Protein backbone atom coordinates (compact mmCIF):
# COMPACT_ATOMS: atom_id res chain seq x y z
CA UNK A 1 0.00 0.00 0.00
CA UNK A 2 1.28 3.45 -0.96
CA UNK A 3 1.83 6.02 1.73
CA UNK A 4 -0.30 9.15 1.96
CA UNK A 5 0.93 12.69 2.54
CA UNK A 6 -1.08 15.39 4.30
CA UNK A 7 0.19 18.96 3.93
CA UNK A 8 -0.50 21.07 7.00
CA UNK A 9 -0.35 24.84 6.62
CA UNK A 10 -0.46 26.96 9.76
CA UNK A 11 0.51 30.57 10.42
CA UNK A 12 3.64 29.49 12.28
CA UNK A 13 4.85 26.64 10.04
CA UNK A 14 4.00 24.43 7.07
CA UNK A 15 4.88 20.74 7.25
CA UNK A 16 3.99 17.30 5.94
CA UNK A 17 2.49 14.27 7.67
CA UNK A 18 3.48 10.99 6.00
CA UNK A 19 1.22 7.99 6.73
CA UNK A 20 1.88 4.44 5.55
CA UNK A 21 4.01 1.30 5.83
CA UNK A 22 7.85 1.08 5.75
CA UNK A 23 8.40 4.80 6.28
CA UNK A 24 11.09 4.48 8.96
CA UNK A 25 13.31 2.51 6.57
CA UNK A 26 13.10 5.39 4.10
CA UNK A 27 13.44 8.28 6.54
CA UNK A 28 16.77 9.44 5.13
CA UNK A 29 15.30 9.62 1.62
CA UNK A 30 12.31 11.59 2.90
CA UNK A 31 14.60 14.06 4.70
CA UNK A 32 16.65 14.59 1.54
CA UNK A 33 13.58 14.99 -0.64
CA UNK A 34 12.06 17.53 1.77
CA UNK A 35 15.44 19.29 2.15
CA UNK A 36 15.34 19.06 5.95
CA UNK A 37 19.00 19.72 6.73
CA UNK A 38 20.84 19.57 10.06
CA UNK A 39 24.38 18.86 11.24
CA UNK A 40 23.45 16.68 14.19
CA UNK A 41 20.37 15.28 15.83
CA UNK A 42 19.22 13.88 19.15
CA UNK A 43 16.78 10.96 18.92
CA UNK A 44 14.70 10.59 22.08
CA UNK A 45 13.44 7.01 22.10
CA UNK A 46 10.47 5.67 24.04
CA UNK A 47 11.86 2.62 25.85
CA UNK A 48 8.78 0.59 24.88
CA UNK A 49 9.75 0.55 21.20
CA UNK A 50 11.06 -2.86 20.01
CA UNK A 51 14.78 -2.99 19.18
CA UNK A 52 14.16 -3.92 15.54
CA UNK A 53 12.52 -0.53 14.93
CA UNK A 54 15.28 1.30 16.79
CA UNK A 55 17.86 -0.36 14.53
CA UNK A 56 15.85 0.67 11.48
CA UNK A 57 15.79 4.33 12.43
CA UNK A 58 19.47 4.44 13.40
CA UNK A 59 20.46 3.08 9.96
CA UNK A 60 19.23 6.36 8.49
CA UNK A 61 21.89 8.33 10.35
CA UNK A 62 25.07 6.43 9.48
CA UNK A 63 27.70 8.97 8.54
CA UNK A 64 25.91 11.73 10.47
CA UNK A 65 26.36 13.00 13.99
CA UNK A 66 23.52 11.63 16.06
CA UNK A 67 22.89 10.81 19.69
CA UNK A 68 20.18 8.80 21.40
CA UNK A 69 18.42 9.31 24.71
CA UNK A 70 16.13 6.70 26.24
CA UNK A 71 12.87 7.93 27.77
CA UNK A 72 10.63 6.02 30.17
CA UNK A 73 7.33 7.27 28.80
CA UNK A 74 4.57 7.56 31.36
CA UNK A 75 2.42 10.38 32.73
CA UNK A 76 4.50 10.64 35.92
CA UNK A 77 7.61 11.37 33.84
CA UNK A 78 5.84 14.06 31.87
CA UNK A 79 7.54 16.74 33.98
CA UNK A 80 10.28 19.35 34.22
CA UNK A 81 12.88 16.74 35.19
CA UNK A 82 12.45 15.04 31.81
CA UNK A 83 12.67 18.40 30.01
CA UNK A 84 15.93 19.16 31.82
CA UNK A 85 17.43 15.80 30.80
CA UNK A 86 16.74 16.56 27.15
CA UNK A 87 18.03 20.13 27.44
CA UNK A 88 21.19 18.96 29.19
CA UNK A 89 21.86 16.41 26.44
CA UNK A 90 21.50 19.17 23.83
CA UNK A 91 23.72 21.63 25.70
CA UNK A 92 26.39 19.01 26.45
CA UNK A 93 26.69 18.20 22.74
CA UNK A 94 26.61 21.88 21.76
CA UNK A 95 23.45 21.75 19.65
CA UNK A 96 22.44 24.79 17.63
CA UNK A 97 18.97 25.96 16.58
CA UNK A 98 19.55 24.57 13.07
CA UNK A 99 20.14 21.11 14.49
CA UNK A 100 17.33 18.67 15.17
CA UNK A 101 15.50 16.78 17.90
CA UNK A 102 13.54 13.66 16.94
CA UNK A 103 10.79 12.16 19.06
CA UNK A 104 10.43 8.42 18.48
CA UNK A 105 7.61 7.19 20.66
CA UNK A 106 4.02 7.64 21.75
CA UNK A 107 2.09 10.76 22.62
CA UNK A 108 3.80 11.33 25.96
CA UNK A 109 7.22 11.21 24.30
CA UNK A 110 6.06 13.59 21.58
CA UNK A 111 4.58 16.05 24.08
CA UNK A 112 7.74 16.11 26.22
CA UNK A 113 10.23 16.23 23.34
CA UNK A 114 8.16 18.85 21.52
CA UNK A 115 8.10 21.08 24.59
CA UNK A 116 11.85 20.62 25.10
CA UNK A 117 12.42 21.50 21.43
CA UNK A 118 10.24 24.61 21.67
CA UNK A 119 12.11 25.93 24.70
CA UNK A 120 15.70 25.02 23.75
CA UNK A 121 17.22 28.30 22.55
CA UNK A 122 13.62 29.37 21.81
CA UNK A 123 13.16 26.66 19.22
CA UNK A 124 15.10 23.87 17.48
CA UNK A 125 14.06 21.71 14.51
CA UNK A 126 11.64 19.01 15.61
CA UNK A 127 10.64 15.78 13.85
CA UNK A 128 7.89 13.62 15.32
CA UNK A 129 7.81 9.86 14.62
CA UNK A 130 4.76 8.62 16.55
CA UNK A 131 4.89 4.93 17.45
CA UNK A 132 1.37 4.45 18.84
CA UNK A 133 -2.05 4.68 17.23
CA UNK A 134 -3.03 7.38 19.73
CA UNK A 135 -0.10 9.57 18.73
CA UNK A 136 -0.51 8.93 15.00
CA UNK A 137 -4.14 10.05 14.95
CA UNK A 138 -3.94 12.87 17.48
CA UNK A 139 -1.01 14.34 19.36
CA UNK A 140 1.62 14.21 16.59
CA UNK A 141 -0.32 16.78 14.55
CA UNK A 142 -1.18 20.31 15.62
CA UNK A 143 1.79 21.43 17.66
CA UNK A 144 0.44 21.01 21.17
CA UNK A 145 3.29 20.20 23.55
CA UNK A 146 3.20 20.02 27.31
CA UNK A 147 3.89 18.49 30.68
CA UNK A 148 1.83 17.81 33.80
CA UNK A 149 1.99 19.26 37.29
CA UNK A 150 0.17 18.66 40.58
CA UNK A 151 -2.76 20.78 39.41
CA UNK A 152 -3.54 18.62 36.40
CA UNK A 153 -2.60 17.36 32.96
CA UNK A 154 -0.88 19.38 30.22
CA UNK A 155 -1.18 22.65 32.16
CA UNK A 156 2.38 23.73 31.21
CA UNK A 157 3.28 23.77 27.53
CA UNK A 158 3.47 25.53 24.20
CA UNK A 159 2.18 25.49 20.64
CA UNK A 160 5.13 24.34 18.53
CA UNK A 161 4.55 22.77 15.13
CA UNK A 162 6.91 19.98 14.02
CA UNK A 163 8.99 20.19 10.85
CA UNK A 164 7.89 16.71 9.78
CA UNK A 165 5.67 13.88 11.01
CA UNK A 166 6.32 10.25 10.02
CA UNK A 167 3.51 7.83 10.92
CA UNK A 168 4.71 4.33 10.03
CA UNK A 169 1.77 1.94 10.44
CA UNK A 170 4.16 -1.03 10.75
CA UNK A 171 4.90 0.19 14.26
CA UNK A 172 1.30 -0.50 15.27
CA UNK A 173 1.76 -4.27 14.92
CA UNK A 174 3.98 -4.26 18.00
CA UNK A 175 1.30 -2.71 20.22
CA UNK A 176 -0.83 -4.65 22.71
CA UNK A 177 -4.59 -4.62 22.13
CA UNK A 178 -5.11 -2.17 24.99
CA UNK A 179 -2.93 0.40 23.19
CA UNK A 180 -4.90 -0.02 19.97
CA UNK A 181 -8.13 0.69 21.87
CA UNK A 182 -6.39 3.68 23.46
CA UNK A 183 -5.77 5.16 20.00
CA UNK A 184 -9.19 4.20 18.74
CA UNK A 185 -10.73 6.54 21.32
CA UNK A 186 -9.37 9.55 19.42
CA UNK A 187 -10.49 8.08 16.09
CA UNK A 188 -14.00 7.78 17.50
CA UNK A 189 -13.87 11.33 18.87
CA UNK A 190 -12.79 12.65 15.46
CA UNK A 191 -15.70 10.90 13.72
CA UNK A 192 -18.21 12.54 16.07
CA UNK A 193 -16.72 15.96 15.38
CA UNK A 194 -16.53 15.29 11.64
CA UNK A 195 -19.68 13.65 10.27
CA UNK A 196 -22.22 10.86 10.62
CA UNK A 197 -20.75 9.26 7.48
CA UNK A 198 -17.38 8.94 9.21
CA UNK A 199 -19.00 7.55 12.36
CA UNK A 200 -21.05 4.95 10.41
CA UNK A 201 -17.83 3.81 8.69
CA UNK A 202 -16.31 3.14 12.11
CA UNK A 203 -19.47 1.46 13.36
CA UNK A 204 -19.49 -0.94 10.41
CA UNK A 205 -15.76 -1.68 10.48
CA UNK A 206 -14.89 -1.53 14.20
CA UNK A 207 -13.40 -5.03 14.41
CA UNK A 208 -11.38 -4.64 11.18
CA UNK A 209 -9.91 -1.37 12.43
CA UNK A 210 -9.05 -2.78 15.86
CA UNK A 211 -7.48 -5.81 14.14
CA UNK A 212 -5.28 -3.41 12.11
CA UNK A 213 -6.49 -4.57 8.70
CA UNK A 214 -4.24 -2.40 6.55
CA UNK A 215 -6.72 -0.55 4.32
CA UNK A 216 -9.17 0.03 7.20
CA UNK A 217 -6.63 1.28 9.75
CA UNK A 218 -5.03 3.51 7.07
CA UNK A 219 -8.42 4.99 6.23
CA UNK A 220 -9.28 5.57 9.90
CA UNK A 221 -5.94 7.28 10.58
CA UNK A 222 -6.20 9.37 7.44
CA UNK A 223 -9.73 10.58 8.22
CA UNK A 224 -8.72 11.61 11.75
CA UNK A 225 -5.63 13.44 10.51
CA UNK A 226 -7.53 15.24 7.76
CA UNK A 227 -10.08 16.49 10.30
CA UNK A 228 -7.33 17.74 12.58
CA UNK A 229 -5.56 19.42 9.67
CA UNK A 230 -8.72 21.33 8.74
CA UNK A 231 -9.27 22.46 12.31
CA UNK A 232 -5.75 23.59 13.19
CA UNK A 233 -5.35 25.44 9.91
CA UNK A 234 -8.33 27.56 10.93
CA UNK A 235 -7.51 27.79 14.64
CA UNK A 236 -3.89 26.95 15.43
CA UNK A 237 -3.89 28.18 19.02
CA UNK A 238 -7.27 26.95 20.25
CA UNK A 239 -9.06 30.28 20.35
CA UNK A 240 -12.36 28.78 19.21
CA UNK A 241 -12.87 25.92 16.72
CA UNK A 242 -9.93 23.82 17.96
CA UNK A 243 -11.68 23.47 21.30
CA UNK A 244 -13.88 20.89 19.56
CA UNK A 245 -10.94 18.46 19.68
CA UNK A 246 -11.37 18.42 23.46
CA UNK A 247 -14.73 16.64 23.24
CA UNK A 248 -14.82 14.31 26.26
CA UNK A 249 -11.42 15.46 27.49
CA UNK A 250 -12.52 17.63 30.42
CA UNK A 251 -13.86 14.47 32.04
CA UNK A 252 -10.99 12.30 30.73
CA UNK A 253 -8.13 14.41 32.08
CA UNK A 254 -9.83 14.60 35.48
CA UNK A 255 -10.14 10.80 35.56
CA UNK A 256 -6.46 10.32 34.78
CA UNK A 257 -5.40 12.83 37.43
CA UNK A 258 -7.78 11.40 40.05
CA UNK A 259 -6.18 7.97 39.63
CA UNK A 260 -2.70 9.50 39.82
CA UNK A 261 -1.91 8.67 36.19
CA UNK A 262 -1.74 5.03 37.18
CA UNK A 263 -1.89 1.92 35.00
CA UNK A 264 -5.51 1.44 36.02
CA UNK A 265 -6.48 3.73 33.16
CA UNK A 266 -4.73 5.04 30.05
CA UNK A 267 -5.53 8.21 28.15
CA UNK A 268 -7.66 6.55 25.51
CA UNK A 269 -9.74 4.64 28.04
CA UNK A 270 -10.31 7.87 29.94
CA UNK A 271 -11.36 9.54 26.67
CA UNK A 272 -13.88 6.77 25.95
CA UNK A 273 -15.42 7.30 29.40
CA UNK A 274 -15.27 11.06 28.80
CA UNK A 275 -17.05 10.73 25.45
CA UNK A 276 -19.75 8.67 27.12
CA UNK A 277 -20.13 11.40 29.76
CA UNK A 278 -20.19 14.22 27.20
CA UNK A 279 -22.83 12.46 25.12
CA UNK A 280 -24.99 11.66 28.16
CA UNK A 281 -24.66 15.19 29.54
CA UNK A 282 -25.62 16.55 26.09
CA UNK A 283 -28.67 14.29 26.19
CA UNK A 284 -29.62 15.33 29.72
CA UNK A 285 -29.56 19.03 28.84
CA UNK A 286 -31.46 18.27 25.62
CA UNK A 287 -28.74 19.29 23.21
CA UNK A 288 -28.47 15.95 21.38
CA UNK A 289 -31.34 13.68 20.38
CA UNK A 290 -32.02 10.47 22.28
CA UNK A 291 -31.67 8.52 19.02
CA UNK A 292 -28.16 9.82 18.29
CA UNK A 293 -27.00 9.49 21.89
CA UNK A 294 -28.08 5.83 21.91
CA UNK A 295 -26.38 5.20 18.56
CA UNK A 296 -23.09 6.49 19.96
CA UNK A 297 -23.48 4.74 23.33
CA UNK A 298 -24.20 1.42 21.60
CA UNK A 299 -20.93 1.81 19.69
CA UNK A 300 -19.01 2.62 22.87
CA UNK A 301 -20.41 -0.49 24.57
CA UNK A 302 -18.82 -2.64 21.86
CA UNK A 303 -15.33 -1.43 22.78
CA UNK A 304 -13.74 -3.80 25.27
CA UNK A 305 -12.10 -1.73 28.00
CA UNK A 306 -9.93 -3.49 30.58
CA UNK A 307 -11.24 -1.83 33.75
CA UNK A 308 -14.89 -0.92 34.24
CA UNK A 309 -15.95 2.69 34.79
CA UNK A 310 -17.99 1.97 37.92
CA UNK A 311 -15.13 -0.05 39.44
CA UNK A 312 -12.62 2.76 38.92
CA UNK A 313 -14.73 5.67 40.13
CA UNK A 314 -16.94 5.41 43.18
CA UNK A 315 -18.89 8.30 44.70
CA UNK A 316 -16.01 9.08 47.07
CA UNK A 317 -13.84 10.05 44.09
CA UNK A 318 -16.30 12.61 42.72
CA UNK A 319 -14.91 15.57 44.75
CA UNK A 320 -11.44 14.85 43.37
CA UNK A 321 -12.79 14.55 39.81
CA UNK A 322 -14.58 17.89 40.15
CA UNK A 323 -11.49 19.62 41.57
CA UNK A 324 -9.44 18.56 38.55
CA UNK A 325 -12.23 19.61 36.20
CA UNK A 326 -12.15 23.07 37.82
CA UNK A 327 -8.43 23.31 36.93
CA UNK A 328 -9.06 22.61 33.26
CA UNK A 329 -7.32 25.21 31.08
CA UNK A 330 -10.48 25.90 29.04
CA UNK A 331 -12.27 27.37 32.08
CA UNK A 332 -12.63 31.14 32.24
CA UNK A 333 -14.79 31.41 35.37
CA UNK A 334 -15.91 29.39 38.39
CA UNK A 335 -18.11 27.34 36.06
CA UNK A 336 -16.69 24.32 34.25
CA UNK A 337 -16.52 24.65 30.48
CA UNK A 338 -17.74 21.54 28.66
CA UNK A 339 -17.57 20.67 24.97
CA UNK A 340 -20.91 19.08 24.08
CA UNK A 341 -22.31 17.39 20.96
CA UNK A 342 -25.58 18.56 19.45
CA UNK A 343 -25.35 16.38 16.33
CA UNK A 344 -22.70 14.62 14.27
CA UNK A 345 -20.37 17.40 13.17
CA UNK A 346 -22.05 20.04 15.35
CA UNK A 347 -20.81 21.05 18.78
CA UNK A 348 -21.47 23.46 21.61
CA UNK A 349 -17.99 24.67 22.55
CA UNK A 350 -18.81 26.75 25.61
CA UNK A 351 -21.43 25.09 27.78
CA UNK A 352 -20.97 26.37 31.33
CA UNK A 353 -21.80 23.71 33.94
CA UNK A 354 -21.95 24.35 37.67
CA UNK A 355 -20.15 22.12 40.17
CA UNK A 356 -23.47 21.10 41.72
CA UNK A 357 -24.88 20.18 38.31
CA UNK A 358 -21.87 18.03 37.49
CA UNK A 359 -21.85 16.44 40.93
CA UNK A 360 -25.41 15.20 40.44
CA UNK A 361 -24.64 14.12 36.88
CA UNK A 362 -21.60 12.04 37.90
CA UNK A 363 -23.57 10.31 40.66
CA UNK A 364 -26.20 9.42 38.07
CA UNK A 365 -23.56 8.20 35.61
CA UNK A 366 -22.01 5.88 38.19
CA UNK A 367 -25.40 4.46 39.08
CA UNK A 368 -26.34 3.78 35.46
CA UNK A 369 -22.97 2.91 33.90
CA UNK A 370 -22.72 -0.41 32.13
CA UNK A 371 -19.13 0.00 30.99
C-alpha positions in Angstrom: 0.0 0.0 0.0 1.3 3.4 -1.0 1.8 6.0 1.7 -0.3 9.2 2.0 0.9 12.7 2.5 -1.1 15.4 4.3 0.2 19.0 3.9 -0.5 21.1 7.0 -0.3 24.8 6.6 -0.5 27.0 9.8 0.5 30.6 10.4 3.6 29.5 12.3 4.8 26.6 10.0 4.0 24.4 7.1 4.9 20.7 7.2 4.0 17.3 5.9 2.5 14.3 7.7 3.5 11.0 6.0 1.2 8.0 6.7 1.9 4.4 5.6 4.0 1.3 5.8 7.8 1.1 5.8 8.4 4.8 6.3 11.1 4.5 9.0 13.3 2.5 6.6 13.1 5.4 4.1 13.4 8.3 6.5 16.8 9.4 5.1 15.3 9.6 1.6 12.3 11.6 2.9 14.6 14.1 4.7 16.7 14.6 1.5 13.6 15.0 -0.6 12.1 17.5 1.8 15.4 19.3 2.2 15.3 19.1 5.9 19.0 19.7 6.7 20.8 19.6 10.1 24.4 18.9 11.2 23.4 16.7 14.2 20.4 15.3 15.8 19.2 13.9 19.2 16.8 11.0 18.9 14.7 10.6 22.1 13.4 7.0 22.1 10.5 5.7 24.0 11.9 2.6 25.8 8.8 0.6 24.9 9.8 0.6 21.2 11.1 -2.9 20.0 14.8 -3.0 19.2 14.2 -3.9 15.5 12.5 -0.5 14.9 15.3 1.3 16.8 17.9 -0.4 14.5 15.8 0.7 11.5 15.8 4.3 12.4 19.5 4.4 13.4 20.5 3.1 10.0 19.2 6.4 8.5 21.9 8.3 10.4 25.1 6.4 9.5 27.7 9.0 8.5 25.9 11.7 10.5 26.4 13.0 14.0 23.5 11.6 16.1 22.9 10.8 19.7 20.2 8.8 21.4 18.4 9.3 24.7 16.1 6.7 26.2 12.9 7.9 27.8 10.6 6.0 30.2 7.3 7.3 28.8 4.6 7.6 31.4 2.4 10.4 32.7 4.5 10.6 35.9 7.6 11.4 33.8 5.8 14.1 31.9 7.5 16.7 34.0 10.3 19.4 34.2 12.9 16.7 35.2 12.5 15.0 31.8 12.7 18.4 30.0 15.9 19.2 31.8 17.4 15.8 30.8 16.7 16.6 27.1 18.0 20.1 27.4 21.2 19.0 29.2 21.9 16.4 26.4 21.5 19.2 23.8 23.7 21.6 25.7 26.4 19.0 26.4 26.7 18.2 22.7 26.6 21.9 21.8 23.5 21.7 19.7 22.4 24.8 17.6 19.0 26.0 16.6 19.6 24.6 13.1 20.1 21.1 14.5 17.3 18.7 15.2 15.5 16.8 17.9 13.5 13.7 16.9 10.8 12.2 19.1 10.4 8.4 18.5 7.6 7.2 20.7 4.0 7.6 21.7 2.1 10.8 22.6 3.8 11.3 26.0 7.2 11.2 24.3 6.1 13.6 21.6 4.6 16.1 24.1 7.7 16.1 26.2 10.2 16.2 23.3 8.2 18.9 21.5 8.1 21.1 24.6 11.8 20.6 25.1 12.4 21.5 21.4 10.2 24.6 21.7 12.1 25.9 24.7 15.7 25.0 23.7 17.2 28.3 22.5 13.6 29.4 21.8 13.2 26.7 19.2 15.1 23.9 17.5 14.1 21.7 14.5 11.6 19.0 15.6 10.6 15.8 13.9 7.9 13.6 15.3 7.8 9.9 14.6 4.8 8.6 16.6 4.9 4.9 17.4 1.4 4.4 18.8 -2.0 4.7 17.2 -3.0 7.4 19.7 -0.1 9.6 18.7 -0.5 8.9 15.0 -4.1 10.1 15.0 -3.9 12.9 17.5 -1.0 14.3 19.4 1.6 14.2 16.6 -0.3 16.8 14.5 -1.2 20.3 15.6 1.8 21.4 17.7 0.4 21.0 21.2 3.3 20.2 23.5 3.2 20.0 27.3 3.9 18.5 30.7 1.8 17.8 33.8 2.0 19.3 37.3 0.2 18.7 40.6 -2.8 20.8 39.4 -3.5 18.6 36.4 -2.6 17.4 33.0 -0.9 19.4 30.2 -1.2 22.7 32.2 2.4 23.7 31.2 3.3 23.8 27.5 3.5 25.5 24.2 2.2 25.5 20.6 5.1 24.3 18.5 4.5 22.8 15.1 6.9 20.0 14.0 9.0 20.2 10.8 7.9 16.7 9.8 5.7 13.9 11.0 6.3 10.2 10.0 3.5 7.8 10.9 4.7 4.3 10.0 1.8 1.9 10.4 4.2 -1.0 10.7 4.9 0.2 14.3 1.3 -0.5 15.3 1.8 -4.3 14.9 4.0 -4.3 18.0 1.3 -2.7 20.2 -0.8 -4.6 22.7 -4.6 -4.6 22.1 -5.1 -2.2 25.0 -2.9 0.4 23.2 -4.9 0.0 20.0 -8.1 0.7 21.9 -6.4 3.7 23.5 -5.8 5.2 20.0 -9.2 4.2 18.7 -10.7 6.5 21.3 -9.4 9.5 19.4 -10.5 8.1 16.1 -14.0 7.8 17.5 -13.9 11.3 18.9 -12.8 12.6 15.5 -15.7 10.9 13.7 -18.2 12.5 16.1 -16.7 16.0 15.4 -16.5 15.3 11.6 -19.7 13.6 10.3 -22.2 10.9 10.6 -20.8 9.3 7.5 -17.4 8.9 9.2 -19.0 7.5 12.4 -21.0 5.0 10.4 -17.8 3.8 8.7 -16.3 3.1 12.1 -19.5 1.5 13.4 -19.5 -0.9 10.4 -15.8 -1.7 10.5 -14.9 -1.5 14.2 -13.4 -5.0 14.4 -11.4 -4.6 11.2 -9.9 -1.4 12.4 -9.0 -2.8 15.9 -7.5 -5.8 14.1 -5.3 -3.4 12.1 -6.5 -4.6 8.7 -4.2 -2.4 6.5 -6.7 -0.5 4.3 -9.2 0.0 7.2 -6.6 1.3 9.7 -5.0 3.5 7.1 -8.4 5.0 6.2 -9.3 5.6 9.9 -5.9 7.3 10.6 -6.2 9.4 7.4 -9.7 10.6 8.2 -8.7 11.6 11.8 -5.6 13.4 10.5 -7.5 15.2 7.8 -10.1 16.5 10.3 -7.3 17.7 12.6 -5.6 19.4 9.7 -8.7 21.3 8.7 -9.3 22.5 12.3 -5.7 23.6 13.2 -5.3 25.4 9.9 -8.3 27.6 10.9 -7.5 27.8 14.6 -3.9 26.9 15.4 -3.9 28.2 19.0 -7.3 26.9 20.2 -9.1 30.3 20.4 -12.4 28.8 19.2 -12.9 25.9 16.7 -9.9 23.8 18.0 -11.7 23.5 21.3 -13.9 20.9 19.6 -10.9 18.5 19.7 -11.4 18.4 23.5 -14.7 16.6 23.2 -14.8 14.3 26.3 -11.4 15.5 27.5 -12.5 17.6 30.4 -13.9 14.5 32.0 -11.0 12.3 30.7 -8.1 14.4 32.1 -9.8 14.6 35.5 -10.1 10.8 35.6 -6.5 10.3 34.8 -5.4 12.8 37.4 -7.8 11.4 40.0 -6.2 8.0 39.6 -2.7 9.5 39.8 -1.9 8.7 36.2 -1.7 5.0 37.2 -1.9 1.9 35.0 -5.5 1.4 36.0 -6.5 3.7 33.2 -4.7 5.0 30.1 -5.5 8.2 28.2 -7.7 6.5 25.5 -9.7 4.6 28.0 -10.3 7.9 29.9 -11.4 9.5 26.7 -13.9 6.8 26.0 -15.4 7.3 29.4 -15.3 11.1 28.8 -17.0 10.7 25.5 -19.7 8.7 27.1 -20.1 11.4 29.8 -20.2 14.2 27.2 -22.8 12.5 25.1 -25.0 11.7 28.2 -24.7 15.2 29.5 -25.6 16.5 26.1 -28.7 14.3 26.2 -29.6 15.3 29.7 -29.6 19.0 28.8 -31.5 18.3 25.6 -28.7 19.3 23.2 -28.5 16.0 21.4 -31.3 13.7 20.4 -32.0 10.5 22.3 -31.7 8.5 19.0 -28.2 9.8 18.3 -27.0 9.5 21.9 -28.1 5.8 21.9 -26.4 5.2 18.6 -23.1 6.5 20.0 -23.5 4.7 23.3 -24.2 1.4 21.6 -20.9 1.8 19.7 -19.0 2.6 22.9 -20.4 -0.5 24.6 -18.8 -2.6 21.9 -15.3 -1.4 22.8 -13.7 -3.8 25.3 -12.1 -1.7 28.0 -9.9 -3.5 30.6 -11.2 -1.8 33.8 -14.9 -0.9 34.2 -16.0 2.7 34.8 -18.0 2.0 37.9 -15.1 0.0 39.4 -12.6 2.8 38.9 -14.7 5.7 40.1 -16.9 5.4 43.2 -18.9 8.3 44.7 -16.0 9.1 47.1 -13.8 10.0 44.1 -16.3 12.6 42.7 -14.9 15.6 44.8 -11.4 14.9 43.4 -12.8 14.6 39.8 -14.6 17.9 40.2 -11.5 19.6 41.6 -9.4 18.6 38.6 -12.2 19.6 36.2 -12.2 23.1 37.8 -8.4 23.3 36.9 -9.1 22.6 33.3 -7.3 25.2 31.1 -10.5 25.9 29.0 -12.3 27.4 32.1 -12.6 31.1 32.2 -14.8 31.4 35.4 -15.9 29.4 38.4 -18.1 27.3 36.1 -16.7 24.3 34.3 -16.5 24.6 30.5 -17.7 21.5 28.7 -17.6 20.7 25.0 -20.9 19.1 24.1 -22.3 17.4 21.0 -25.6 18.6 19.4 -25.3 16.4 16.3 -22.7 14.6 14.3 -20.4 17.4 13.2 -22.1 20.0 15.3 -20.8 21.0 18.8 -21.5 23.5 21.6 -18.0 24.7 22.5 -18.8 26.7 25.6 -21.4 25.1 27.8 -21.0 26.4 31.3 -21.8 23.7 33.9 -21.9 24.3 37.7 -20.2 22.1 40.2 -23.5 21.1 41.7 -24.9 20.2 38.3 -21.9 18.0 37.5 -21.8 16.4 40.9 -25.4 15.2 40.4 -24.6 14.1 36.9 -21.6 12.0 37.9 -23.6 10.3 40.7 -26.2 9.4 38.1 -23.6 8.2 35.6 -22.0 5.9 38.2 -25.4 4.5 39.1 -26.3 3.8 35.5 -23.0 2.9 33.9 -22.7 -0.4 32.1 -19.1 0.0 31.0 
